[in-house]
Amino acid sequence: MAATRPSAFEQQLESYPLDHAYDEMCAPDGTLRPLYQDLMNVIANLPAAELQRLKQSADLSFLTQGITFTVYGQEEGTERIFPYDLVPRLVTGAEWKKIESGLAQRIQALNLFLHDVYNEGKILRDGIIPRELVFSCKHFRTQMIGLQVPRNVYISVVGSDLLRLNNGEFVVLEDNLRVPSGVSYMLTNRRVMKRIFPQLFQAYGVRPIEHYPQHLLATLRALAPEGRPEPNIVLLTPGVFNSAYFEHTYLARQMGIELVEGRDLVTHDNVVYMRTTSGLRRVDVIYRRVDDDFSDALAFRNDSVLGCAGLFNAYRAGNVTVTNAFGTGIADDKAIYAYVPSIIKYYLGEEPILNNVKTYLLSEKKERDYVLANLDKLVVKAVGESGGYGMLIGPQSTAQQRAEFAQCIQQNPRNYIAQPTLDFSRAPCLINDKLEPRHVDLRPYILFGDRVTIVPGGLTRVALERGSLVVNSSQGGGSKDTWVLE
């Protein structure tokens, strides 16, 4: 690696603002971290016009591939190109090794928790987790009690959100277990970056992620019902109006499987079939991107037209595998999240490799009183929401917003948790041809079938608004490629 700071960036780095948050590119004294020196040398030698051309080329690539997302409730239009930053986020091999180990530990413990809760309930009898906290979760499914799932794997696809704190430590902010999204952006970001900076990939020894669809397909195959050595696998989508529809089509195409909607499926004698031009074809595995409530009008919401009537009966009979399993949302609940370190210790007898963020449970009066008295300093989240919705960021809120949230908390304390406002890490982004720091998180993707598989990288999400702590695309966030180095 080069030992000197790129001269073309000296002036920019001098004006590059640092605060007490960890900066991915610069050390606290303002010097360039060695990891970023070669990357900055390359970017420094690109004229502003060339950087703009590369940015426009990336945007055009996303547009022609249909890489968009949907924002609901916006009058000016819902379809938007996913905002993208050209400066990759770099992660060392040693850092990744710890992340990988911690995520593998976490998914195994959460699977054991789900199996226990829906069967023996030992963790509840032993008082490790309050029984009422589990049973009051809106994602708890009584239909799953006593039902055996293939290989006892309830969650086979997970996207966990990580933050880096100001001491450089990665912590888990939340686990996305129901229908985690974003992996298609991880894959398409990489494709664009390899075209823009081909020499850097070889120089840095960036670990590949392109094999994720094949690993996902192998995971789904491993969970097929007994006696189906060549399973027919489909991806079930809510349809073209879903915010992640691009991802559904992309993954189905990459895996070489059929993309289906609920109306394409039918059940007969507890077997699921797919309608085709040559007749009905049996379905063995469904990679489900439809929430529990809408998956089967007979078992869950009777007004849903997104799923397949009778699907749950076929699932209960063992004739089809649905992943992630129904009822996994209890381990996705932000109140249950507070107990994940205890879950890991209980089932694995190990200390968590990756720590949680301090979490206040508002169903506890002492913690609720503290939160209500400090709403201006904390982040409050609804336990069942995602995408940045149902959230109050105290330091950036108005008195009226805090009063409204206080009322909601008092009316339904079980529905909310609170966490400290974290100064999580910032990474350099090209904003109007100038390097500026923006807050970032990291969402790696974990697969669990016959073994745990984690591709080296993930989706780095960026809060593109200056000073913003919200990285969700629906709230103005974007993304950048994540390079895990050998």
C-alpha positions in Angstrom: 0.0 0.0 0.0 1.2 3.6 -0.7 2.6 5.3 2.4 1.6 8.9 1.6 -1.6 10.7 1.4 -2.8 11.4 -2.2 -1.7 15.0 -2.9 -4.8 15.7 -4.9 -6.9 15.1 -1.8 -4.9 17.1 0.7 -7.2 20.1 0.5 -10.3 18.0 0.6 -9.1 15.9 3.6 -8.2 19.1 5.5 -11.8 20.2 5.1 -13.2 16.7 5.6 -15.2 17.0 8.9 -14.6 14.6 11.7 -16.4 14.2 15.0 -16.6 11.6 17.8 -18.2 9.1 15.4 -15.9 6.4 14.0 -14.8 7.4 10.5 -14.1 4.5 8.1 -11.6 6.4 6.0 -9.8 8.7 8.5 -8.2 8.2 11.9 -9.2 10.6 14.7 -6.1 12.7 14.0 -7.3 13.2 10.4 -4.7 11.0 8.7 -5.9 8.5 6.1 -6.2 5.0 7.3 -3.7 2.7 5.4 -6.6 0.6 4.1 -8.0 3.5 2.1 -4.8 4.9 0.6 -4.7 3.0 -2.7 -8.4 3.6 -3.2 -8.0 7.4 -2.6 -5.0 7.5 -4.9 -7.2 6.2 -7.7 -10.1 8.5 -7.0 -7.8 11.5 -6.6 -6.4 11.0 -10.1 -9.8 11.0 -11.7 -11.0 14.4 -13.0 -14.3 15.7 -11.7 -15.8 15.3 -15.1 -14.7 11.6 -15.2 -16.2 11.0 -11.7 -19.4 12.5 -12.9 -19.4 10.3 -16.0 -18.8 7.2 -13.9 -21.7 8.2 -11.6 -24.0 8.8 -14.6 -22.9 5.4 -16.1 -23.8 3.7 -12.8 -27.2 5.4 -12.6 -27.9 4.4 -16.2 -27.0 0.8 -15.5 -29.4 0.7 -12.6 -32.1 2.3 -14.6 -31.7 -0.1 -17.6 -31.7 -3.1 -15.3 -34.8 -1.9 -13.6 -33.0 -1.6 -10.3 -35.6 0.6 -8.5 -37.5 0.6 -5.3 -41.0 1.8 -4.4 -41.8 4.6 -2.0 -45.5 4.4 -0.9 -47.5 7.6 -0.3 -45.4 9.9 -2.5 -47.5 11.9 -5.0 -44.6 12.7 -7.3 -44.2 9.0 -8.2 -43.2 5.8 -6.5 -40.5 4.2 -8.6 -37.0 5.5 -8.0 -33.5 4.5 -8.9 -31.8 3.2 -5.8 -29.3 5.9 -4.8 -25.7 4.7 -5.1 -22.3 6.0 -4.0 -19.2 5.3 -5.9 -16.8 5.1 -2.9 -16.8 1.5 -1.6 -16.7 0.6 2.1 -13.7 -1.4 3.0 -13.7 -4.2 5.7 -10.5 -6.1 6.7 -10.4 -9.9 6.7 -9.9 -9.9 10.5 -13.0 -7.7 11.1 -15.0 -9.9 8.8 -13.9 -13.1 10.6 -15.4 -11.8 13.8 -18.6 -10.6 12.0 -19.0 -14.0 10.3 -18.6 -16.0 13.5 -21.0 -13.7 15.4 -23.7 -14.0 12.8 -23.4 -17.8 12.5 -23.7 -18.0 16.3 -26.7 -15.8 16.3 -28.7 -17.6 13.6 -28.1 -21.0 15.2 -29.3 -19.7 18.6 -32.4 -18.0 17.1 -33.3 -21.2 15.3 -33.1 -23.2 18.6 -35.2 -20.5 20.3 -38.0 -20.8 17.7 -38.0 -24.6 17.8 -38.1 -24.5 21.6 -40.9 -21.9 21.8 -43.1 -23.8 19.4 -42.4 -27.1 21.1 -41.2 -27.8 24.6 -41.0 -24.1 25.7 -38.1 -24.7 28.1 -36.7 -21.2 27.9 -40.1 -19.9 29.0 -40.5 -22.3 31.9 -37.0 -21.4 33.1 -37.9 -17.8 33.1 -35.2 -16.6 30.7 -37.8 -14.8 28.6 -41.1 -13.6 30.0 -43.9 -15.9 28.7 -46.2 -13.0 28.1 -43.6 -11.2 25.9 -43.6 -14.1 23.5 -47.3 -14.8 23.5 -48.3 -11.2 23.1 -46.1 -10.8 20.0 -48.3 -10.2 16.9 -46.1 -12.5 14.9 -46.6 -15.5 17.2 -48.5 -18.2 15.3 -50.5 -20.8 17.4 -50.8 -22.8 14.2 -47.0 -23.6 14.5 -47.2 -25.2 17.9 -45.9 -28.8 17.7 -45.3 -28.6 14.0 -42.0 -30.1 12.9 -40.1 -28.2 10.2 -37.4 -29.6 7.9 -34.1 -29.9 9.7 -35.6 -27.8 12.5 -34.6 -24.8 10.4 -37.1 -22.0 10.9 -35.0 -19.1 9.5 -32.9 -20.0 6.5 -32.5 -16.4 5.1 -31.5 -13.6 7.5 -30.3 -10.0 7.0 -28.9 -8.6 10.2 -28.2 -4.9 10.6 -24.8 -4.0 12.1 -23.4 -0.7 13.3 -19.8 0.3 14.0 -19.6 2.3 17.2 -17.0 5.0 17.9 -14.6 2.5 19.5 -14.6 0.6 16.2 -16.7 -2.3 17.5 -19.4 -3.8 15.3 -22.8 -4.4 17.1 -26.1 -5.9 16.0 -28.9 -3.3 15.7 -31.6 -5.7 14.7 -32.3 -9.1 13.0 -34.5 -9.2 9.9 -36.0 -12.7 9.8 -39.3 -12.6 8.1 -38.7 -11.4 4.6 -35.3 -9.7 4.6 -34.6 -7.7 1.5 -31.7 -5.8 -0.2 -29.5 -8.7 -1.3 -30.1 -7.9 -5.0 -28.7 -4.4 -4.4 -25.6 -5.9 -2.9 -25.1 -8.1 -6.0 -25.9 -5.4 -8.6 -23.7 -2.8 -6.7 -20.8 -5.2 -7.1 -21.4 -5.7 -10.8 -21.3 -2.0 -11.4 -18.2 -1.5 -9.3 -16.2 -4.2 -11.0 -16.9 -2.4 -14.3 -15.9 1.0 -12.9 -12.8 0.0 -10.9 -11.6 -3.3 -12.4 -7.9 -2.8 -11.4 -8.7 -2.0 -7.8 -10.5 -5.3 -7.3 -7.3 -7.2 -8.2 -5.0 -4.9 -6.2 -7.1 -5.1 -3.1 -8.0 -8.8 -3.3 -11.7 -8.2 -2.8 -13.5 -11.4 -1.8 -16.3 -12.4 -4.2 -20.0 -12.4 -3.5 -21.4 -13.3 -6.9 -22.1 -16.9 -5.8 -24.8 -15.9 -3.3 -27.7 -17.0 -5.6 -26.1 -20.4 -6.0 -25.7 -20.7 -2.2 -29.3 -19.6 -1.7 -30.5 -22.3 -4.2 -28.4 -24.9 -2.4 -30.0 -23.9 0.9 -33.5 -24.2 -0.5 -32.7 -27.6 -2.0 -31.4 -28.8 1.4 -34.7 -28.0 3.0 -36.9 -29.9 0.5 -39.4 -32.5 1.8 -38.2 -36.1 2.1 -38.4 -38.1 -1.0 -38.1 -35.2 -3.4 -34.4 -35.5 -4.6 -35.1 -33.0 -7.5 -37.3 -30.5 -5.9 -39.3 -27.9 -7.8 -38.5 -24.6 -6.1 -40.4 -21.3 -6.7 -40.2 -17.8 -5.3 -43.5 -16.5 -4.1 -43.9 -12.7 -4.6 -46.8 -10.4 -3.7 -46.6 -9.0 -7.2 -45.4 -6.1 -9.3 -46.6 -3.4 -6.8 -44.4 -4.7 -4.0 -41.4 -2.4 -3.1 -38.9 -5.3 -3.5 -40.4 -6.7 -6.8 -37.1 -6.1 -8.6 -35.3 -8.2 -6.1 -37.8 -11.0 -6.5 -37.4 -11.2 -10.2 -33.7 -10.8 -10.0 -33.2 -13.7 -7.6 -35.6 -16.0 -9.4 -33.7 -15.4 -12.6 -30.3 -15.8 -11.0 -31.3 -19.1 -9.4 -33.2 -20.4 -12.5 -36.4 -20.9 -10.7 -40.0 -19.8 -11.4 -41.3 -16.5 -10.0 -44.9 -17.0 -9.0 -47.8 -15.1 -7.4 -50.5 -16.6 -5.2 -52.8 -16.9 -8.2 -50.3 -19.1 -9.9 -50.6 -21.8 -7.2 -53.3 -24.2 -6.2 -53.6 -26.9 -3.5 -55.1 -30.3 -3.9 -55.1 -33.1 -1.3 -52.6 -31.0 0.7 -50.1 -30.7 -2.2 -49.2 -27.4 -3.8 -49.2 -27.2 -7.5 -48.1 -24.5 -10.0 -50.2 -23.7 -13.0 -48.3 -24.0 -16.2 -49.2 -24.0 -19.9 -48.7 -27.8 -19.9 -50.8 -28.4 -16.8 -50.2 -28.5 -13.0 -46.7 -29.1 -11.7 -46.0 -30.0 -8.1 -44.1 -27.4 -6.0 -41.8 -28.7 -3.3 -40.1 -25.6 -1.9 -41.4 -22.0 -1.7 -39.0 -19.2 -1.0 -41.6 -16.9 0.4 -41.4 -13.1 0.1 -45.0 -12.6 1.3 -45.7 -11.9 5.0 -47.4 -14.6 7.1 -50.7 -12.8 7.3 -51.1 -12.7 3.5 -49.7 -16.2 2.7 -52.9 -18.3 3.1 -56.4 -16.9 3.4 -57.7 -20.1 5.0 -55.1 -20.0 7.8 -54.4 -16.3 8.4 -56.1 -13.2 6.9 -59.2 -14.3 5.1 -59.2 -11.1 3.0 -55.8 -11.8 1.4 -55.5 -12.5 -2.3 -51.7 -12.5 -2.3 -51.1 -16.1 -1.1 -52.4 -19.5 -1.8 -55.5 -20.9 0.0 -54.6 -24.2 1.6 -50.8 -23.6 1.6 -50.5 -23.9 5.4 -52.3 -27.3 5.4 -49.9 -28.6 2.8 -47.0 -27.2 4.8 -48.3 -28.9 8.0 -48.6 -32.2 6.1 -44.9 -32.0 5.2 -45.6 -31.9 1.4 -44.1 -28.5 0.8 -41.3 -26.5 2.6 -41.9 -22.8 3.1 -39.0 -20.6 4.1 -38.7 -18.6 6.1 -41.1 -20.6 8.3 -44.4 -19.2 9.5 -44.2 -17.6 12.9 -40.5 -16.7 12.7 -41.5 -13.1 13.4 -41.3 -13.6 17.1 -37.5 -13.7 16.9 -37.8 -10.5 14.7 -39.6 -8.6 17.4 -37.5 -5.7 18.7 -38.5 -6.5 22.3 -37.3 -10.1 21.9 -34.1 -8.7 20.4 -33.2 -7.5 23.9 -33.0 -11.1 25.1 -30.8 -12.5 22.2 -27.6 -12.4 24.3 -29.5 -14.5 26.9 -30.8 -16.8 24.2 -27.3 -17.4 22.9 -26.0 -18.3 26.5 -29.1 -20.5 27.2 -28.9 -22.7 24.0 -25.2 -22.5 23.1 -23.5 -21.9 26.5 -21.4 -19.2 24.9 -21.0 -15.4 25.3 -22.2 -13.4 22.3 -19.5 -12.7 19.8 -21.4 -9.6 18.6 -23.0 -7.4 21.2 -26.5 -5.9 21.2 -27.3 -2.2 21.5 -28.6 -1.3 24.9 -32.4 -1.7 24.7 -35.1 -0.4 27.1 -38.3 -2.5 27.3 -41.2 -0.2 27.8 -43.4 -2.9 29.2 -41.2 -2.6 32.3 -42.4 0.4 34.4 -39.0 1.5 35.6 -37.6 1.5 32.1 -40.7 3.2 30.7 -40.5 6.0 33.2 -36.9 6.6 32.3 -37.6 6.7 28.6 -40.6 9.0 28.9 -38.4 11.4 30.9 -35.6 11.3 28.2 -37.4 11.1 24.9 -35.3 13.9 23.6 -32.1 11.8 24.0 -33.3 8.4 22.8 -34.5 6.5 19.7 -38.0 4.9 20.1 -39.1 2.1 17.7 -42.3 0.2 17.2 -41.4 -3.4 17.7 -43.1 -4.7 14.6 -42.2 -2.0 12.1 -39.4 -1.9 9.6 -38.0 0.4 6.8 -37.5 3.3 9.2 -41.2 3.7 10.0 -42.8 3.9 13.4 -39.6 5.5 14.8 -38.8 8.6 16.8 -35.2 10.0 16.8 -35.3 12.1 20.0 -32.5 14.6 19.3 -34.0 15.4 15.9 -37.7 15.4 17.0 -40.1 18.2 17.8 -41.9 18.7 21.2 -45.1 17.8 19.4 -43.7 14.5 18.0 -42.4 13.5 21.4 -45.7 14.2 23.0 -47.5 12.1 20.4 -45.0 9.2 21.0 -45.3 9.5 24.8 -49.1 9.1 24.4 -48.6 6.0 22.1 -46.2 4.5 24.6 -48.5 4.9 27.5 -51.4 3.5 25.6 -49.5 0.4 24.4 -46.1 0.1 26.0 -45.5 -3.5 24.7 -45.5 -2.1 21.2 -42.3 0.0 21.7 -38.7 -0.2 22.7 -36.1 2.5 23.1 -32.3 2.7 22.5 -29.6 5.3 22.9 -29.0 7.6 20.0 -25.9 6.1 18.6 -23.1 8.0 16.8 -22.5 5.0 14.5 -19.7 5.1 11.9 -19.4 7.4 8.9 -17.9 6.6 5.5 -16.7 9.0 2.7 -19.3 9.6 0.0 -19.0 11.6 -3.2 -21.5 14.4 -2.8 -21.5 16.9 -5.7 -17.9 15.7 -6.6 -16.7 16.4 -3.1 -15.9 13.9 -0.3 -18.2 14.2 2.6 -18.9 11.7 5.5 -22.2 10.1 5.9 -23.5 7.6 8.4 -23.5 3.9 7.3 -24.7 0.6 8.6 -24.0 -2.9 7.2 -26.5 -5.7 6.4 -24.8 -9.0 5.7 -26.9 -12.0 4.5 -26.9 -15.3 6.3 -28.1 -18.6 4.9 -28.9 -21.7 6.9 -29.9 -25.0 5.4 -27.6 -28.0 6.0 -25.0 -25.5 7.2 -24.5 -21.8 7.8 -23.3 -19.8 4.8 -22.4 -16.1 4.8 -21.0 -14.4 1.6 -18.1 -12.0 2.5 -19.8 -8.6 2.3 -23.3 -7.2 2.6 -25.3 -4.2 1.8 -23.8 -1.0 3.2 -26.7 1.4 3.5 -26.0 5.2 3.6 -27.9 8.0 5.2 -27.3 10.4 2.3 -28.9 13.4 4.0 -26.3 15.4 5.9 -26.6 14.7 9.6 -29.3 12.0 9.1 -29.1 8.7 11.1 -31.8 7.0 8.9 -30.3 4.7 6.2 -33.5 3.2 4.8 -34.1 3.8 1.1 -37.7 4.7 1.9 -36.4 7.5 4.1 -33.8 9.0 1.6 -31.0 6.5 2.1 -28.8 4.9 -0.5 -26.1 2.2 -0.7 -22.5 1.5 -1.5 -20.5 -1.6 -2.3 -18.8 -3.5 0.6 -15.3 -4.8 0.0 -14.2 -7.6 2.3 -10.4 -7.9 1.8 -8.4 -11.1 1.8 
